[in-house]
């Protein structure tokens, strides 16, 4: 707008330079979404029983939380991306950047799925229905699966990315250093990772509880 006004002769070059040199004010918003409670994660996994579909979904839920994967990263995984000897996944993130993510205890659920899936090369997770059997899952298919499992377990207001928020927050709460968590999550900067840090929030709540509000009805 300033440049257009200067070109139209509505303001002088000096006034334009002064106005353009004013620095912008940056605000900061709280991260959207939420973290899962431990009981909610248990409920989601308990909603998956013993059918091949249940075992596949349990493996997906376990990796979303245990590895902090983005939905697109999960569906892009191939069977070759799981290095069993190292118990790691080779994940392709934003900008086609690769990172090695430890699978940890999520390996148990993944092993059960691989026992059903077999060693055939191709997508790590594929459809089991009549129409999509053997075909790579889509982002939307993962979202629909999560919505179904959330309804079965009574968990509300849940998105796939909430697993990633919980992954980062729980690791920081457990004492993992922020640079390590940043690399595991595939964040470009520790600043992004720090937005999921709940330790400061807990300290603020603890401080607030020290004040007595003498309210009486």
ZAVO-532633 format. One record per atom (N, C-alpha, C): residue number from 1; x, y, z; atom name. Coordinates in Angstrom, 1 decimal. Example, Ala and Ser with C-alpha at 12.3 -4.5 7.8 and 13.67 -1.06 7.14 Angstrom:
SITE  pake      c1      c2      c3  sedo
SITE     1    13.2    -5.7     7.8     N
SITE     1    12.3    -4.5     7.8    CA
SITE     1    13.2    -3.3     7.8     C
SITE     2    12.8    -2.2     7.1     N
SITE     2    13.7    -1.1     7.1    CA
SITE     2    12.9     0.0     7.9     C
END
This chain:
SITE  pake      c1      c2      c3  sedo
SITE     1     0.8    -1.2     0.0     N
SITE     1     0.0     0.0     0.0    CA
SITE     1     0.9     1.3     0.0     C
SITE     2     1.9     1.3     0.8     N
SITE     2     2.8     2.4     0.9    CA
SITE     2     3.5     2.6    -0.4     C
SITE     3     4.0     1.5    -1.1     N
SITE     3     4.7     1.6    -2.3    CA
SITE     3     3.7     2.2    -3.4     C
SITE     4     2.5     1.7    -3.4     N
SITE     4     1.5     2.2    -4.4    CA
SITE     4     1.2     3.7    -4.2     C
SITE     5     1.1     4.1    -2.9     N
SITE     5     0.9     5.5    -2.6    CA
SITE     5     2.0     6.4    -3.1     C
SITE     6     3.3     5.9    -2.9     N
SITE     6     4.4     6.7    -3.4    CA
SITE     6     4.5     6.8    -4.9     C
SITE     7     4.2     5.7    -5.6     N
SITE     7     4.2     5.7    -7.0    CA
SITE     7     3.1     6.6    -7.6     C
SITE     8     2.0     6.7    -6.9     N
SITE     8     0.9     7.6    -7.3    CA
SITE     8     1.1     9.1    -7.0     C
SITE     9     2.2     9.3    -6.3     N
SITE     9     2.5    10.7    -5.9    CA
SITE     9     1.7    11.2    -4.7     C
SITE    10     1.1    10.2    -3.9     N
SITE    10     0.3    10.6    -2.8    CA
SITE    10     1.2    10.8    -1.5     C
SITE    11     2.4    10.4    -1.6     N
SITE    11     3.3    10.6    -0.5    CA
SITE    11     4.8    10.8    -1.0     C
SITE    12     5.6    11.5    -0.2     N
SITE    12     7.0    11.7    -0.7    CA
SITE    12     7.8    10.5    -0.4     C
SITE    13     9.0    10.5    -1.1     N
SITE    13     9.9     9.4    -0.9    CA
SITE    13    10.4     9.3     0.5     C
SITE    14    10.6    10.4     1.2     N
SITE    14    11.0    10.4     2.6    CA
SITE    14    10.0     9.8     3.5     C
SITE    15     8.7    10.3     3.3     N
SITE    15     7.6     9.7     4.1    CA
SITE    15     7.5     8.2     3.9     C
SITE    16     7.6     7.8     2.6     N
SITE    16     7.5     6.4     2.3    CA
SITE    16     8.6     5.6     3.0     C
SITE    17     9.9     6.0     3.0     N
SITE    17    11.0     5.3     3.6    CA
SITE    17    10.8     5.3     5.2     C
SITE    18    10.3     6.4     5.7     N
SITE    18    10.0     6.4     7.2    CA
SITE    18     9.0     5.4     7.6     C
SITE    19     7.9     5.4     6.8     N
SITE    19     6.8     4.5     7.1    CA
SITE    19     7.2     3.0     6.9     C
SITE    20     7.9     2.7     5.8     N
SITE    20     8.3     1.4     5.5    CA
SITE    20     9.4     0.8     6.5     C
SITE    21    10.1     1.7     7.2     N
SITE    21    11.1     1.3     8.2    CA
SITE    21    10.5     0.9     9.5     C
SITE    22     9.2     1.1     9.8     N
SITE    22     8.6     0.8    11.0    CA
SITE    22     8.6    -0.7    11.2     C
SITE    23     9.2    -1.3    12.2     N
SITE    23     9.2    -2.7    12.4    CA
SITE    23     7.9    -3.3    12.8     C
SITE    24     7.6    -4.5    12.3     N
SITE    24     6.3    -5.1    12.6    CA
SITE    24     6.3    -5.7    14.0     C
SITE    25     5.2    -5.8    14.6     N
SITE    25     5.0    -6.4    15.9    CA
SITE    25     4.6    -7.9    15.8     C
SITE    26     5.4    -8.7    16.4     N
SITE    26     5.1   -10.2    16.3    CA
SITE    26     4.4   -10.6    17.6     C
SITE    27     3.3   -11.3    17.3     N
SITE    27     2.5   -11.9    18.4    CA
SITE    27     2.9   -13.4    18.5     C
SITE    28     2.3   -14.0    19.5     N
SITE    28     2.6   -15.5    19.7    CA
SITE    28     1.3   -16.1    20.2     C
SITE    29     0.9   -17.1    19.5     N
SITE    29    -0.4   -17.8    19.9    CA
SITE    29     0.0   -19.2    20.5     C
SITE    30    -0.9   -19.7    21.3     N
SITE    30    -0.8   -21.0    21.8    CA
SITE    30    -1.0   -22.1    20.7     C
SITE    31    -0.3   -23.2    20.7     N
SITE    31    -0.4   -24.2    19.7    CA
SITE    31    -1.8   -24.8    19.7     C
SITE    32    -2.4   -25.0    18.6     N
SITE    32    -3.7   -25.6    18.5    CA
SITE    32    -3.7   -27.1    18.8     C
SITE    33    -4.9   -27.7    19.0     N
SITE    33    -5.0   -29.1    19.3    CA
SITE    33    -4.8   -29.3    20.8     C
SITE    34    -4.5   -30.5    21.2     N
SITE    34    -4.4   -30.9    22.6    CA
SITE    34    -3.5   -32.1    22.7     C
SITE    35    -3.2   -32.4    23.9     N
SITE    35    -2.4   -33.7    24.2    CA
SITE    35    -3.4   -34.7    24.7     C
SITE    36    -3.1   -36.0    24.4     N
SITE    36    -3.9   -37.1    24.9    CA
SITE    36    -3.5   -37.4    26.3     C
SITE    37    -4.5   -37.8    27.1     N
SITE    37    -4.2   -38.3    28.4    CA
SITE    37    -3.9   -39.8    28.3     C
SITE    38    -3.1   -40.3    29.3     N
SITE    38    -2.7   -41.7    29.2    CA
SITE    38    -3.9   -42.7    29.1     C
SITE    39    -4.9   -42.4    29.8     N
SITE    39    -6.1   -43.2    29.7    CA
SITE    39    -6.8   -43.2    28.4     C
SITE    40    -6.7   -42.1    27.7     N
SITE    40    -7.3   -42.0    26.3    CA
SITE    40    -6.5   -42.9    25.3     C
SITE    41    -5.2   -42.9    25.5     N
SITE    41    -4.4   -43.8    24.6    CA
SITE    41    -4.7   -45.2    24.8     C
SITE    42    -4.8   -45.6    26.1     N
SITE    42    -5.1   -47.0    26.5    CA
SITE    42    -6.5   -47.3    25.9     C
SITE    43    -7.5   -46.4    26.0     N
SITE    43    -8.8   -46.7    25.5    CA
SITE    43    -8.8   -46.9    24.0     C
SITE    44    -8.0   -46.1    23.3     N
SITE    44    -7.9   -46.2    21.8    CA
SITE    44    -7.3   -47.6    21.4     C
SITE    45    -6.3   -48.0    22.1     N
SITE    45    -5.6   -49.3    21.8    CA
SITE    45    -6.5   -50.4    22.2     C
SITE    46    -7.3   -50.3    23.3     N
SITE    46    -8.2   -51.4    23.7    CA
SITE    46    -9.3   -51.5    22.8     C
SITE    47    -9.7   -50.5    22.0     N
SITE    47   -10.8   -50.6    21.0    CA
SITE    47   -10.4   -51.4    19.9     C
SITE    48    -9.1   -51.7    19.7     N
SITE    48    -8.6   -52.6    18.6    CA
SITE    48    -8.4   -54.0    19.2     C
SITE    49    -9.2   -54.9    18.6     N
SITE    49    -9.2   -56.3    19.2    CA
SITE    49    -8.2   -57.2    18.5     C
SITE    50    -8.7   -58.3    17.8     N
SITE    50    -7.8   -59.3    17.3    CA
SITE    50    -7.9   -59.6    15.9     C
SITE    51    -8.8   -58.9    15.1     N
SITE    51    -8.9   -59.1    13.7    CA
SITE    51    -7.6   -58.4    13.0     C
SITE    52    -7.3   -58.8    11.8     N
SITE    52    -6.2   -58.1    11.1    CA
SITE    52    -6.4   -56.6    11.0     C
SITE    53    -7.6   -56.2    10.8     N
SITE    53    -7.9   -54.7    10.8    CA
SITE    53    -7.6   -54.1    12.1     C
SITE    54    -8.0   -54.7    13.2     N
SITE    54    -7.7   -54.2    14.5    CA
SITE    54    -6.2   -54.1    14.8     C
SITE    55    -5.5   -55.2    14.4     N
SITE    55    -4.0   -55.2    14.7    CA
SITE    55    -3.3   -54.2    13.8     C
SITE    56    -3.8   -54.0    12.6     N
SITE    56    -3.2   -52.9    11.8    CA
SITE    56    -3.4   -51.5    12.4     C
SITE    57    -4.6   -51.3    12.8     N
SITE    57    -5.0   -50.0    13.4    CA
SITE    57    -4.2   -49.7    14.7     C
SITE    58    -4.0   -50.8    15.5     N
SITE    58    -3.2   -50.6    16.7    CA
SITE    58    -1.8   -50.3    16.4     C
SITE    59    -1.2   -50.8    15.4     N
SITE    59     0.1   -50.5    15.0    CA
SITE    59     0.2   -49.1    14.5     C
SITE    60    -0.8   -48.6    13.8     N
SITE    60    -0.8   -47.2    13.3    CA
SITE    60    -0.9   -46.3    14.5     C
SITE    61    -1.8   -46.5    15.5     N
SITE    61    -1.9   -45.7    16.6    CA
SITE    61    -0.6   -45.7    17.4     C
SITE    62     0.0   -46.8    17.5     N
SITE    62     1.3   -46.9    18.3    CA
SITE    62     2.4   -46.1    17.7     C
SITE    63     2.5   -46.1    16.4     N
SITE    63     3.5   -45.3    15.7    CA
SITE    63     3.2   -43.8    15.7     C
SITE    64     1.9   -43.5    15.6     N
SITE    64     1.6   -42.1    15.7    CA
SITE    64     2.0   -41.5    17.0     C
SITE    65     1.9   -42.2    18.1     N
SITE    65     2.3   -41.7    19.4    CA
SITE    65     3.7   -42.0    19.7     C
SITE    66     4.2   -43.3    19.5     N
SITE    66     5.5   -43.7    19.9    CA
SITE    66     6.6   -43.1    19.0     C
SITE    67     6.3   -42.6    17.8     N
SITE    67     7.3   -42.1    16.9    CA
SITE    67     7.0   -40.6    16.6     C
SITE    68     5.8   -40.1    16.9     N
SITE    68     5.5   -38.7    16.7    CA
SITE    68     5.4   -38.4    15.2     C
SITE    69     4.9   -39.4    14.4     N
SITE    69     4.8   -39.2    13.0    CA
SITE    69     3.7   -38.3    12.5     C
SITE    70     3.9   -37.5    11.5     N
SITE    70     2.8   -36.8    10.8    CA
SITE    70     2.0   -37.8    10.0     C
SITE    71     0.8   -37.5     9.8     N
SITE    71    -0.1   -38.4     9.1    CA
SITE    71     0.5   -38.8     7.7     C
SITE    72     1.0   -37.7     7.0     N
SITE    72     1.5   -38.0     5.7    CA
SITE    72     2.8   -38.8     5.7     C
SITE    73     3.6   -38.6     6.8     N
SITE    73     4.8   -39.4     6.9    CA
SITE    73     4.5   -40.9     7.2     C
SITE    74     3.4   -41.2     7.9     N
SITE    74     3.0   -42.5     8.2    CA
SITE    74     2.6   -43.3     7.0     C
SITE    75     1.7   -42.7     6.2     N
SITE    75     1.2   -43.4     5.0    CA
SITE    75     2.3   -43.5     3.9     C
SITE    76     3.3   -42.7     4.0     N
SITE    76     4.4   -42.8     3.0    CA
SITE    76     5.4   -43.9     3.3     C
SITE    77     5.3   -44.5     4.5     N
SITE    77     6.3   -45.5     4.9    CA
SITE    77     6.1   -46.7     4.0     C
SITE    78     7.3   -47.3     3.6     N
SITE    78     7.3   -48.6     3.0    CA
SITE    78     7.9   -49.7     3.9     C
SITE    79     7.7   -50.9     3.6     N
SITE    79     8.2   -52.0     4.4    CA
SITE    79     9.7   -51.9     4.6     C
SITE    80    10.4   -51.4     3.6     N
SITE    80    11.9   -51.3     3.6    CA
SITE    80    12.3   -50.2     4.6     C
SITE    81    11.4   -49.3     4.9     N
SITE    81    11.8   -48.2     5.8    CA
SITE    81    11.9   -48.6     7.3     C
SITE    82    11.5   -49.8     7.6     N
SITE    82    11.6   -50.3     9.0    CA
SITE    82    12.9   -51.1     9.1     C
SITE    83    13.9   -50.6     9.8     N
SITE    83    15.1   -51.4    10.0    CA
SITE    83    15.0   -52.1    11.3     C
SITE    84    14.6   -53.4    11.2     N
SITE    84    14.3   -54.2    12.4    CA
SITE    84    15.5   -54.3    13.3     C
SITE    85    16.7   -54.5    12.7     N
SITE    85    17.9   -54.7    13.5    CA
SITE    85    18.2   -53.5    14.4     C
SITE    86    17.9   -52.3    13.9     N
SITE    86    18.1   -51.1    14.7    CA
SITE    86    16.9   -50.6    15.4     C
SITE    87    15.7   -51.3    15.1     N
SITE    87    14.4   -50.9    15.6    CA
SITE    87    14.2   -49.4    15.3     C
SITE    88    14.4   -49.0    14.0     N
SITE    88    14.2   -47.6    13.6    CA
SITE    88    13.4   -47.6    12.3     C
SITE    89    12.8   -46.4    12.1     N
SITE    89    12.1   -46.1    10.9    CA
SITE    89    12.8   -45.0    10.2     C
SITE    90    13.0   -45.2     8.9     N
SITE    90    13.5   -44.1     8.0    CA
SITE    90    12.3   -43.3     7.5     C
SITE    91    12.2   -42.1     8.0     N
SITE    91    11.0   -41.3     7.8    CA
SITE    91    11.3   -40.2     6.8     C
SITE    92    10.5   -39.9     5.8     N
SITE    92    10.7   -38.8     4.9    CA
SITE    92     9.7   -37.7     5.3     C
SITE    93    10.2   -36.6     5.8     N
SITE    93     9.4   -35.5     6.3    CA
SITE    93     9.2   -34.4     5.3     C
SITE    94     8.9   -33.2     5.8     N
SITE    94     8.7   -32.1     5.0    CA
SITE    94    10.0   -31.7     4.2     C
SITE    95     9.8   -31.3     3.0     N
SITE    95    11.0   -31.0     2.1    CA
SITE    95    11.8   -32.2     1.8     C
SITE    96    11.2   -33.4     1.9     N
SITE    96    11.8   -34.7     1.5    CA
SITE    96    13.0   -34.9     2.4     C
SITE    97    13.1   -34.3     3.6     N
SITE    97    14.2   -34.6     4.5    CA
SITE    97    14.0   -35.9     5.2     C
SITE    98    15.0   -36.7     5.3     N
SITE    98    14.9   -38.0     5.9    CA
SITE    98    15.5   -37.9     7.3     C
SITE    99    14.9   -38.7     8.2     N
SITE    99    15.4   -38.8     9.6    CA
SITE    99    15.2   -40.3    10.1     C
SITE   100    16.0   -40.7    11.0     N
SITE   100    15.9   -42.0    11.6    CA
SITE   100    15.2   -41.9    12.9     C
SITE   101    14.0   -42.5    13.1     N
SITE   101    13.3   -42.4    14.3    CA
SITE   101    13.2   -43.7    15.0     C
SITE   102    13.7   -43.8    16.3     N
SITE   102    13.6   -45.0    17.1    CA
SITE   102    12.1   -45.4    17.3     C
SITE   103    11.8   -46.7    17.1     N
SITE   103    10.4   -47.1    17.3    CA
SITE   103    10.1   -47.4    18.7     C
SITE   104    11.1   -47.7    19.5     N
SITE   104    10.8   -48.0    20.9    CA
SITE   104     9.8   -49.1    21.2     C
SITE   105     8.9   -48.9    22.2     N
SITE   105     8.0   -49.9    22.6    CA
SITE   105     6.9   -50.1    21.5     C
SITE   106     6.7   -49.2    20.6     N
SITE   106     5.8   -49.4    19.5    CA
SITE   106     6.1   -50.5    18.6     C
SITE   107     7.3   -51.1    18.8     N
SITE   107     7.8   -52.2    18.0    CA
SITE   107     6.9   -53.5    18.2     C
SITE   108     6.3   -53.6    19.4     N
SITE   108     5.5   -54.7    19.7    CA
SITE   108     4.3   -54.8    18.8     C
SITE   109     3.6   -53.6    18.7     N
SITE   109     2.4   -53.6    17.9    CA
SITE   109     2.7   -53.7    16.4     C
SITE   110     3.9   -53.1    16.0     N
SITE   110     4.3   -53.2    14.6    CA
SITE   110     4.7   -54.6    14.3     C
SITE   111     5.3   -55.3    15.2     N
SITE   111     5.6   -56.7    14.9    CA
SITE   111     4.4   -57.6    14.7     C
SITE   112     3.3   -57.4    15.4     N
SITE   112     2.1   -58.1    15.2    CA
SITE   112     1.5   -57.8    13.9     C
SITE   113     1.6   -56.6    13.4     N
SITE   113     1.0   -56.2    12.1    CA
SITE   113     1.9   -56.8    11.0     C
SITE   114     3.2   -56.8    11.2     N
SITE   114     4.1   -57.4    10.1    CA
SITE   114     3.9   -58.9    10.0     C
SITE   115     3.5   -59.5    11.1     N
SITE   115     3.3   -61.0    11.1    CA
SITE   115     2.1   -61.3    10.2     C
SITE   116     1.1   -60.4    10.1     N
SITE   116    -0.1   -60.5     9.3    CA
SITE   116     0.2   -60.0     7.9     C
SITE   117     0.9   -58.9     7.8     N
SITE   117     1.2   -58.3     6.5    CA
SITE   117     2.1   -59.1     5.6     C
SITE   118     3.1   -59.7     6.3     N
SITE   118     4.1   -60.5     5.5    CA
SITE   118     5.3   -59.6     5.1     C
SITE   119     6.2   -60.2     4.4     N
SITE   119     7.5   -59.5     4.0    CA
SITE   119     7.4   -58.9     2.6     C
SITE   120     6.3   -59.0     2.0     N
SITE   120     6.2   -58.4     0.6    CA
SITE   120     6.5   -56.9     0.6     C
SITE   121     7.3   -56.5    -0.4     N
SITE   121     7.7   -55.1    -0.5    CA
SITE   121     6.5   -54.3    -0.9     C
SITE   122     6.5   -53.0    -0.4     N
SITE   122     5.4   -52.1    -0.7    CA
SITE   122     5.1   -51.2     0.5     C
SITE   123     3.9   -50.6     0.5     N
SITE   123     3.5   -49.8     1.6    CA
SITE   123     3.6   -50.6     2.9     C
SITE   124     4.0   -49.9     4.0     N
SITE   124     4.0   -50.5     5.3    CA
SITE   124     2.6   -50.8     5.8     C
SITE   125     1.7   -49.8     5.5     N
SITE   125     0.3   -50.0     5.9    CA
SITE   125    -0.5   -49.9     4.6     C
SITE   126    -1.4   -50.9     4.4     N
SITE   126    -2.2   -50.9     3.3    CA
SITE   126    -3.7   -51.3     3.7     C
SITE   127    -4.6   -51.1     2.7     N
SITE   127    -6.0   -51.4     3.0    CA
SITE   127    -6.2   -52.9     3.1     C
SITE   128    -7.3   -53.2     3.8     N
SITE   128    -7.7   -54.6     4.0    CA
SITE   128    -9.1   -54.8     3.5     C
SITE   129    -9.7   -53.8     2.9     N
SITE   129   -11.1   -54.0     2.4    CA
SITE   129   -11.1   -54.6     1.0     C
SITE   130   -12.3   -54.8     0.5     N
SITE   130   -12.4   -55.5    -0.9    CA
SITE   130   -11.9   -54.5    -2.0     C
SITE   131   -12.1   -53.2    -1.8     N
SITE   131   -11.7   -52.3    -2.9    CA
SITE   131   -10.2   -51.8    -2.7     C
SITE   132    -9.7   -51.7    -1.5     N
SITE   132    -8.4   -51.1    -1.3    CA
SITE   132    -7.4   -52.1    -0.8     C
SITE   133    -7.7   -53.4    -0.9     N
SITE   133    -6.8   -54.4    -0.4    CA
SITE   133    -5.4   -54.3    -1.1     C
SITE   134    -4.4   -54.2    -0.3     N
SITE   134    -3.0   -54.1    -0.8    CA
SITE   134    -2.6   -52.7    -1.3     C
SITE   135    -3.5   -51.8    -1.3     N
SITE   135    -3.2   -50.4    -1.7    CA
SITE   135    -2.8   -49.5    -0.6     C
SITE   136    -1.9   -48.6    -0.8     N
SITE   136    -1.4   -47.7     0.2    CA
SITE   136    -2.5   -46.9     0.8     C
SITE   137    -2.5   -46.8     2.2     N
SITE   137    -3.5   -46.0     2.8    CA
SITE   137    -3.3   -44.5     2.5     C
SITE   138    -4.4   -43.8     2.5     N
SITE   138    -4.4   -42.3     2.2    CA
SITE   138    -4.4   -41.6     3.6     C
SITE   139    -4.1   -40.3     3.5     N
SITE   139    -4.2   -39.4     4.7    CA
SITE   139    -5.6   -39.5     5.3     C
SITE   140    -6.6   -39.5     4.4     N
SITE   140    -8.0   -39.4     4.8    CA
SITE   140    -8.4   -40.8     5.4     C
SITE   141    -7.8   -41.9     5.0     N
SITE   141    -8.1   -43.2     5.5    CA
SITE   141    -7.7   -43.3     7.0     C
SITE   142    -6.5   -42.7     7.3     N
SITE   142    -6.0   -42.7     8.6    CA
SITE   142    -6.9   -41.8     9.5     C
SITE   143    -7.3   -40.7     9.0     N
SITE   143    -8.2   -39.8     9.7    CA
SITE   143    -9.5   -40.5    10.0     C
SITE   144   -10.1   -41.2     9.1     N
SITE   144   -11.3   -41.9     9.2    CA
SITE   144   -11.2   -43.0    10.3     C
SITE   145   -10.1   -43.7    10.2     N
SITE   145    -9.8   -44.8    11.2    CA
SITE   145    -9.8   -44.2    12.6     C
SITE   146    -9.1   -43.1    12.8     N
SITE   146    -8.9   -42.5    14.1    CA
SITE   146   -10.3   -42.1    14.6     C
SITE   147   -11.1   -41.5    13.7     N
SITE   147   -12.4   -41.0    14.2    CA
SITE   147   -13.3   -42.2    14.6     C
SITE   148   -13.1   -43.3    13.9     N
SITE   148   -13.9   -44.5    14.3    CA
SITE   148   -13.4   -45.1    15.6     C
SITE   149   -12.1   -45.2    15.8     N
SITE   149   -11.6   -45.7    17.1    CA
SITE   149   -11.9   -44.8    18.2     C
SITE   150   -11.9   -43.5    18.0     N
SITE   150   -12.2   -42.5    19.0    CA
SITE   150   -13.6   -42.6    19.5     C
SITE   151   -14.5   -42.9    18.5     N
SITE   151   -15.9   -43.1    18.8    CA
SITE   151   -16.1   -44.3    19.6     C
SITE   152   -15.4   -45.4    19.3     N
SITE   152   -15.5   -46.7    20.0    CA
SITE   152   -15.1   -46.6    21.4     C
SITE   153   -14.0   -45.7    21.7     N
SITE   153   -13.4   -45.6    23.0    CA
SITE   153   -13.9   -44.5    23.8     C
SITE   154   -14.8   -43.6    23.2     N
SITE   154   -15.4   -42.5    23.9    CA
SITE   154   -14.4   -41.3    24.0     C
SITE   155   -13.4   -41.2    23.2     N
SITE   155   -12.5   -40.1    23.2    CA
SITE   155   -13.0   -39.0    22.2     C
SITE   156   -13.0   -37.8    22.7     N
SITE   156   -13.6   -36.7    21.9    CA
SITE   156   -12.5   -35.7    21.4     C
SITE   157   -12.9   -35.0    20.4     N
SITE   157   -12.0   -33.9    19.9    CA
SITE   157   -10.6   -34.3    19.7     C
SITE   158   -10.4   -35.3    18.8     N
SITE   158    -9.1   -35.9    18.6    CA
SITE   158    -8.7   -35.8    17.1     C
SITE   159    -7.4   -35.4    16.9     N
SITE   159    -6.9   -35.4    15.5    CA
SITE   159    -5.6   -36.2    15.4     C
SITE   160    -5.2   -36.6    14.3     N
SITE   160    -4.0   -37.4    14.2    CA
SITE   160    -2.8   -36.6    14.7     C
SITE   161    -2.8   -35.3    14.5     N
SITE   161    -1.6   -34.5    14.9    CA
SITE   161    -1.6   -34.4    16.5     C
SITE   162    -2.6   -34.7    17.1     N
SITE   162    -2.6   -34.6    18.6    CA
SITE   162    -1.7   -35.7    19.2     C
SITE   163    -1.5   -36.8    18.4     N
SITE   163    -0.6   -37.8    18.8    CA
SITE   163     0.9   -37.3    18.8     C
SITE   164     1.1   -36.5    17.8     N
SITE   164     2.5   -35.9    17.6    CA
SITE   164     2.7   -34.9    18.7     C
SITE   165     1.7   -34.1    19.1     N
SITE   165     1.8   -33.1    20.2    CA
SITE   165     2.1   -33.9    21.5     C
SITE   166     1.4   -35.0    21.7     N
SITE   166     1.6   -35.8    22.9    CA
SITE   166     3.0   -36.4    23.0     C
SITE   167     3.4   -36.9    21.8     N
SITE   167     4.8   -37.4    21.7    CA
SITE   167     5.8   -36.5    22.2     C
SITE   168     5.8   -35.2    21.6     N
SITE   168     6.8   -34.2    22.0    CA
SITE   168     6.6   -33.8    23.4     C
SITE   169     5.4   -33.5    23.9     N
SITE   169     5.2   -33.1    25.2    CA
SITE   169     5.6   -34.1    26.2     C
SITE   170     5.3   -35.4    26.0     N
SITE   170     5.6   -36.4    27.0    CA
SITE   170     7.1   -36.7    27.0     C
SITE   171     7.8   -36.6    25.9     N
SITE   171     9.3   -36.7    25.9    CA
SITE   171     9.9   -35.6    26.7     C
SITE   172     9.5   -34.4    26.5     N
SITE   172    10.0   -33.3    27.3    CA
SITE   172     9.7   -33.4    28.8     C
SITE   173     8.4   -33.8    29.1     N
SITE   173     8.1   -34.0    30.5    CA
SITE   173     8.9   -35.1    31.1     C
SITE   174     9.3   -36.1    30.3     N
SITE   174    10.1   -37.2    30.9    CA
SITE   174    11.6   -36.8    31.0     C
SITE   175    12.0   -35.6    30.6     N
SITE   175    13.4   -35.2    30.8    CA
SITE   175    14.3   -35.3    29.5     C
SITE   176    13.7   -35.7    28.4     N
SITE   176    14.5   -35.7    27.2    CA
SITE   176    14.9   -34.3    26.8     C
SITE   177    16.2   -34.1    26.3     N
SITE   177    16.6   -32.8    26.0    CA
SITE   177    15.9   -32.3    24.7     C
SITE   178    15.7   -31.0    24.5     N
SITE   178    14.9   -30.5    23.5    CA
SITE   178    15.5   -30.7    22.1     C
SITE   179    16.8   -30.7    22.0     N
SITE   179    17.4   -30.9    20.7    CA
SITE   179    17.2   -32.3    20.2     C
SITE   180    17.3   -33.3    21.1     N
SITE   180    17.0   -34.7    20.7    CA
SITE   180    15.6   -34.8    20.2     C
SITE   181    14.6   -34.2    21.0     N
SITE   181    13.2   -34.3    20.6    CA
SITE   181    13.0   -33.6    19.3     C
SITE   182    13.6   -32.5    19.1     N
SITE   182    13.5   -31.8    17.8    CA
SITE   182    13.9   -32.6    16.7     C
SITE   183    15.0   -33.4    16.8     N
SITE   183    15.5   -34.2    15.7    CA
SITE   183    14.5   -35.4    15.5     C
SITE   184    14.0   -36.0    16.5     N
SITE   184    13.1   -37.1    16.4    CA
SITE   184    11.8   -36.7    15.8     C
SITE   185    11.3   -35.4    16.1     N
SITE   185    10.1   -34.9    15.5    CA
SITE   185    10.2   -34.4    14.1     C
SITE   186    11.5   -34.1    13.7     N
SITE   186    11.7   -33.6    12.4    CA
SITE   186    11.4   -32.1    12.3     C
SITE   187    11.5   -31.4    13.4     N
SITE   187    11.2   -29.9    13.4    CA
SITE   187    12.5   -29.2    12.9     C
SITE   188    12.3   -28.2    12.1     N
SITE   188    13.4   -27.4    11.6    CA
SITE   188    14.2   -26.6    12.7     C
SITE   189    13.5   -26.3    13.8     N
SITE   189    14.1   -25.5    14.8    CA
SITE   189    13.6   -25.9    16.2     C
SITE   190    14.5   -25.8    17.2     N
SITE   190    14.0   -26.1    18.6    CA
SITE   190    12.9   -25.2    19.0     C
SITE   191    12.8   -24.0    18.4     N
SITE   191    11.7   -23.1    18.8    CA
SITE   191    10.4   -23.7    18.5     C
SITE   192    10.2   -24.4    17.4     N
SITE   192     8.9   -25.1    17.1    CA
SITE   192     8.7   -26.2    18.2     C
SITE   193     9.7   -27.0    18.5     N
SITE   193     9.5   -28.0    19.5    CA
SITE   193     9.1   -27.5    20.9     C
SITE   194     9.7   -26.3    21.2     N
SITE   194     9.5   -25.7    22.5    CA
SITE   194     8.0   -25.4    22.7     C
SITE   195     7.3   -25.2    21.6     N
SITE   195     5.8   -24.8    21.7    CA
SITE   195     5.0   -26.0    22.3     C
SITE   196     5.5   -27.2    22.3     N
SITE   196     4.8   -28.3    22.8    CA
SITE   196     5.3   -28.6    24.3     C
SITE   197     6.2   -27.8    24.8     N
SITE   197     6.7   -28.1    26.2    CA
SITE   197     5.7   -27.7    27.2     C
SITE   198     5.2   -28.6    28.0     N
SITE   198     4.1   -28.4    29.0    CA
SITE   198     4.7   -28.1    30.4     C
SITE   199     6.0   -28.2    30.5     N
SITE   199     6.6   -28.1    31.9    CA
SITE   199     6.3   -26.7    32.5     C
SITE   200     6.4   -25.6    31.7     N
SITE   200     6.2   -24.3    32.1    CA
SITE   200     4.7   -24.1    32.5     C
SITE   201     3.8   -24.7    31.8     N
SITE   201     2.4   -24.6    32.0    CA
SITE   201     2.1   -25.3    33.4     C
SITE   202     2.7   -26.4    33.7     N
SITE   202     2.5   -27.1    34.9    CA
SITE   202     3.0   -26.3    36.1     C
SITE   203     4.1   -25.6    35.9     N
SITE   203     4.7   -24.8    37.0    CA
SITE   203     3.8   -23.6    37.3     C
SITE   204     3.2   -23.1    36.2     N
SITE   204     2.2   -21.9    36.4    CA
SITE   204     1.0   -22.3    37.1     C
SITE   205     0.5   -23.5    36.8     N
SITE   205    -0.7   -24.0    37.5    CA
SITE   205    -0.4   -24.3    39.0     C
SITE   206     0.8   -24.8    39.2     N
SITE   206     1.2   -25.1    40.6    CA
SITE   206     1.3   -23.8    41.4     C
SITE   207     1.9   -22.7    40.7     N
SITE   207     2.0   -21.4    41.4    CA
SITE   207     0.6   -20.8    41.7     C
SITE   208    -0.3   -21.0    40.7     N
SITE   208    -1.6   -20.4    40.9    CA
SITE   208    -2.4   -21.0    42.0     C
SITE   209    -2.1   -22.3    42.3     N
SITE   209    -2.8   -23.1    43.3    CA
SITE   209    -2.3   -22.6    44.7     C
SITE   210    -1.2   -21.9    44.8     N
SITE   210    -0.7   -21.4    46.1    CA
SITE   210    -1.6   -20.2    46.6     C
SITE   211    -2.3   -19.6    45.7     N
SITE   211    -3.2   -18.4    46.1    CA
SITE   211    -4.5   -18.9    46.5     C
SITE   212    -5.0   -18.4    47.6     N
SITE   212    -6.3   -18.7    48.2    CA
SITE   212    -7.3   -17.7    47.8     C
SITE   213    -8.4   -18.1    47.1     N
SITE   213    -9.5   -17.2    46.7    CA
SITE   213   -10.6   -17.4    47.7     C
SITE   214   -10.9   -16.4    48.6     N
SITE   214   -11.9   -16.6    49.6    CA
SITE   214   -13.3   -16.5    49.1     C
SITE   215   -13.7   -17.3    48.2     N
SITE   215   -15.0   -17.1    47.6    CA
SITE   215   -16.0   -18.0    48.4     C
SITE   216   -17.2   -17.3    48.7     N
SITE   216   -18.3   -18.1    49.4    CA
SITE   216   -19.6   -17.7    48.7     C
SITE   217   -20.4   -18.7    48.6     N
SITE   217   -21.8   -18.4    48.0    CA
SITE   217   -22.7   -17.9    49.1     C
END
